């Protein structure tokens, strides 16, 4: 989709040509989440909300003040500001979603491109489901 599709295709082509050996994971943020709702990800509407909610939970310090399960290292001020820019909302069906970029723009907030790059860099999709039975011997 958009610029991401072109970049993903190029990176996958380079892998097949032997230019790199990294695993390239395509993420369509409008798709439904991979994970079941839980206390961490709440009940996200789509993968975009799942990524924001999960990352927020991983960055949040524990009740005793201990660090969260994820550290993003040294981020510039612009990226840090973008991580707190979108509003979390809930629809009438009880699904959590992240404020659309169109709404952010209407209130004078720029698109959180750098923050989303950090979210995508830490995104870990679930492995594909296997068909059939697995038998251990």
C-alpha positions as YAML, in Angstrom:
chain: A
units: angstrom
residues:
- id: 1
  name: UNK
  ca: [0.00, 0.00, 0.00]
- id: 2
  name: UNK
  ca: [1.46, 3.36, -0.96]
- id: 3
  name: UNK
  ca: [5.17, 3.96, -0.42]
- id: 4
  name: UNK
  ca: [5.48, 0.98, 1.93]
- id: 5
  name: UNK
  ca: [4.47, -1.43, -0.82]
- id: 6
  name: UNK
  ca: [7.20, -0.18, -3.17]
- id: 7
  name: UNK
  ca: [9.87, -0.35, -0.48]
- id: 8
  name: UNK
  ca: [8.82, -3.83, 0.65]
- id: 9
  name: UNK
  ca: [8.86, -5.10, -2.94]
- id: 10
  name: UNK
  ca: [12.32, -3.67, -3.53]
- id: 11
  name: UNK
  ca: [13.71, -5.17, -0.32]
- id: 12
  name: UNK
  ca: [12.21, -8.59, -1.15]
- id: 13
  name: UNK
  ca: [13.71, -8.42, -4.66]
- id: 14
  name: UNK
  ca: [17.13, -7.54, -3.23]
- id: 15
  name: UNK
  ca: [16.89, -10.53, -0.88]
- id: 16
  name: UNK
  ca: [16.16, -12.88, -3.79]
- id: 17
  name: UNK
  ca: [19.19, -11.39, -5.60]
- id: 18
  name: UNK
  ca: [21.39, -12.11, -2.58]
- id: 19
  name: UNK
  ca: [22.01, -8.44, -1.71]
- id: 20
  name: UNK
  ca: [20.91, -9.06, 1.91]
- id: 21
  name: UNK
  ca: [19.54, -11.89, 4.00]
- id: 22
  name: UNK
  ca: [17.14, -10.02, 6.29]
- id: 23
  name: UNK
  ca: [13.58, -11.22, 6.75]
- id: 24
  name: UNK
  ca: [11.18, -8.67, 5.24]
- id: 25
  name: UNK
  ca: [7.76, -8.55, 6.91]
- id: 26
  name: UNK
  ca: [4.96, -6.75, 5.08]
- id: 27
  name: UNK
  ca: [2.50, -5.11, 7.45]
- id: 28
  name: UNK
  ca: [-0.88, -3.81, 6.31]
- id: 29
  name: UNK
  ca: [-2.00, -1.72, 9.28]
- id: 30
  name: UNK
  ca: [-5.66, -1.70, 8.23]
- id: 31
  name: UNK
  ca: [-5.92, -5.50, 8.61]
- id: 32
  name: UNK
  ca: [-7.39, -7.08, 11.73]
- id: 33
  name: UNK
  ca: [-4.93, -7.77, 14.57]
- id: 34
  name: UNK
  ca: [-3.03, -11.05, 14.78]
- id: 35
  name: UNK
  ca: [-3.42, -11.46, 18.52]
- id: 36
  name: UNK
  ca: [-6.41, -12.08, 20.71]
- id: 37
  name: UNK
  ca: [-7.44, -9.11, 22.92]
- id: 38
  name: UNK
  ca: [-5.65, -9.03, 26.27]
- id: 39
  name: UNK
  ca: [-4.72, -6.66, 29.07]
- id: 40
  name: UNK
  ca: [-1.73, -5.40, 27.06]
- id: 41
  name: UNK
  ca: [-3.25, -4.84, 23.62]
- id: 42
  name: UNK
  ca: [-6.78, -4.31, 24.94]
- id: 43
  name: UNK
  ca: [-9.18, -4.88, 22.05]
- id: 44
  name: UNK
  ca: [-7.55, -3.24, 19.01]
- id: 45
  name: UNK
  ca: [-9.60, -2.52, 15.89]
- id: 46
  name: UNK
  ca: [-6.72, -3.10, 13.46]
- id: 47
  name: UNK
  ca: [-2.97, -3.76, 13.31]
- id: 48
  name: UNK
  ca: [-2.22, -0.04, 13.60]
- id: 49
  name: UNK
  ca: [-4.00, 0.10, 16.95]
- id: 50
  name: UNK
  ca: [-2.42, -3.20, 17.99]
- id: 51
  name: UNK
  ca: [1.07, -1.82, 17.34]
- id: 52
  name: UNK
  ca: [0.44, 1.44, 19.21]
- id: 53
  name: UNK
  ca: [-1.21, -0.25, 22.20]
- id: 54
  name: UNK
  ca: [1.35, -3.04, 22.52]
- id: 55
  name: UNK
  ca: [4.30, -0.67, 22.22]
- id: 56
  name: UNK
  ca: [2.76, 1.68, 24.79]
- id: 57
  name: UNK
  ca: [2.40, -1.23, 27.18]
- id: 58
  name: UNK
  ca: [5.97, -2.39, 26.61]
- id: 59
  name: UNK
  ca: [7.35, 1.11, 27.25]
- id: 60
  name: UNK
  ca: [5.28, 1.67, 30.41]
- id: 61
  name: UNK
  ca: [7.22, 1.22, 33.66]
- id: 62
  name: UNK
  ca: [5.98, -1.45, 36.06]
- id: 63
  name: UNK
  ca: [4.01, -0.57, 39.22]
- id: 64
  name: UNK
  ca: [7.24, -0.72, 41.21]
- id: 65
  name: UNK
  ca: [8.95, 1.74, 38.85]
- id: 66
  name: UNK
  ca: [10.94, -0.94, 37.07]
- id: 67
  name: UNK
  ca: [11.60, -0.29, 33.38]
- id: 68
  name: UNK
  ca: [9.14, -1.55, 30.79]
- id: 69
  name: UNK
  ca: [9.94, -4.54, 28.60]
- id: 70
  name: UNK
  ca: [11.12, -2.41, 25.68]
- id: 71
  name: UNK
  ca: [13.68, 0.37, 25.32]
- id: 72
  name: UNK
  ca: [13.82, 2.33, 22.10]
- id: 73
  name: UNK
  ca: [17.30, 3.68, 22.75]
- id: 74
  name: UNK
  ca: [18.17, 7.23, 21.79]
- id: 75
  name: UNK
  ca: [15.29, 8.81, 19.91]
- id: 76
  name: UNK
  ca: [15.28, 12.40, 18.77]
- id: 77
  name: UNK
  ca: [12.81, 14.89, 20.26]
- id: 78
  name: UNK
  ca: [10.61, 14.85, 17.15]
- id: 79
  name: UNK
  ca: [10.11, 11.06, 17.32]
- id: 80
  name: UNK
  ca: [9.46, 11.19, 21.07]
- id: 81
  name: UNK
  ca: [6.84, 13.90, 20.55]
- id: 82
  name: UNK
  ca: [5.19, 11.88, 17.80]
- id: 83
  name: UNK
  ca: [4.89, 8.83, 20.06]
- id: 84
  name: UNK
  ca: [2.54, 10.81, 22.29]
- id: 85
  name: UNK
  ca: [0.67, 12.71, 19.55]
- id: 86
  name: UNK
  ca: [-2.21, 10.41, 18.48]
- id: 87
  name: UNK
  ca: [-5.21, 10.02, 20.73]
- id: 88
  name: UNK
  ca: [-6.51, 6.61, 21.72]
- id: 89
  name: UNK
  ca: [-10.24, 6.27, 21.15]
- id: 90
  name: UNK
  ca: [-12.89, 3.56, 21.45]
- id: 91
  name: UNK
  ca: [-15.74, 2.91, 19.04]
- id: 92
  name: UNK
  ca: [-19.30, 1.88, 19.93]
- id: 93
  name: UNK
  ca: [-18.41, -1.82, 19.57]
- id: 94
  name: UNK
  ca: [-15.70, -1.48, 22.24]
- id: 95
  name: UNK
  ca: [-12.70, -1.67, 19.91]
- id: 96
  name: UNK
  ca: [-9.74, 0.59, 20.64]
- id: 97
  name: UNK
  ca: [-8.30, 2.54, 17.73]
- id: 98
  name: UNK
  ca: [-5.71, 5.21, 17.19]
- id: 99
  name: UNK
  ca: [-6.90, 8.61, 16.03]
- id: 100
  name: UNK
  ca: [-6.83, 8.72, 12.20]
- id: 101
  name: UNK
  ca: [-4.11, 10.88, 10.65]
- id: 102
  name: UNK
  ca: [-6.83, 12.98, 9.01]
- id: 103
  name: UNK
  ca: [-8.17, 13.93, 12.47]
- id: 104
  name: UNK
  ca: [-4.67, 14.67, 13.73]
- id: 105
  name: UNK
  ca: [-4.10, 16.99, 10.79]
- id: 106
  name: UNK
  ca: [-7.38, 18.84, 11.50]
- id: 107
  name: UNK
  ca: [-6.14, 19.65, 15.03]
- id: 108
  name: UNK
  ca: [-2.77, 20.81, 13.72]
- id: 109
  name: UNK
  ca: [-0.71, 17.69, 14.47]
- id: 110
  name: UNK
  ca: [1.55, 16.27, 11.78]
- id: 111
  name: UNK
  ca: [1.57, 12.65, 10.69]
- id: 112
  name: UNK
  ca: [3.57, 10.53, 13.19]
- id: 113
  name: UNK
  ca: [5.81, 9.02, 10.50]
- id: 114
  name: UNK
  ca: [8.91, 8.66, 12.67]
- id: 115
  name: UNK
  ca: [6.94, 7.16, 15.54]
- id: 116
  name: UNK
  ca: [5.32, 4.66, 13.20]
- id: 117
  name: UNK
  ca: [8.75, 3.73, 11.84]
- id: 118
  name: UNK
  ca: [9.80, 2.89, 15.42]
- id: 119
  name: UNK
  ca: [6.61, 0.86, 15.91]
- id: 120
  name: UNK
  ca: [7.18, -1.07, 12.69]
- id: 121
  name: UNK
  ca: [10.81, -1.70, 13.60]
- id: 122
  name: UNK
  ca: [9.75, -3.38, 16.84]
- id: 123
  name: UNK
  ca: [6.65, -5.13, 15.42]
- id: 124
  name: UNK
  ca: [6.76, -8.91, 15.76]
- id: 125
  name: UNK
  ca: [4.02, -10.74, 13.87]
- id: 126
  name: UNK
  ca: [2.81, -14.10, 15.03]
- id: 127
  name: UNK
  ca: [4.13, -17.04, 13.00]
- id: 128
  name: UNK
  ca: [1.72, -18.30, 10.33]
- id: 129
  name: UNK
  ca: [-0.71, -20.92, 11.53]
- id: 130
  name: UNK
  ca: [0.12, -24.44, 10.43]
- id: 131
  name: UNK
  ca: [-2.53, -26.60, 8.85]
- id: 132
  name: UNK
  ca: [-3.01, -30.14, 10.02]
- id: 133
  name: UNK
  ca: [-1.88, -31.82, 13.18]
- id: 134
  name: UNK
  ca: [1.56, -31.74, 14.71]
- id: 135
  name: UNK
  ca: [2.60, -35.07, 16.17]
- id: 136
  name: UNK
  ca: [5.47, -35.28, 18.64]
- id: 137
  name: UNK
  ca: [7.41, -38.52, 18.87]
...
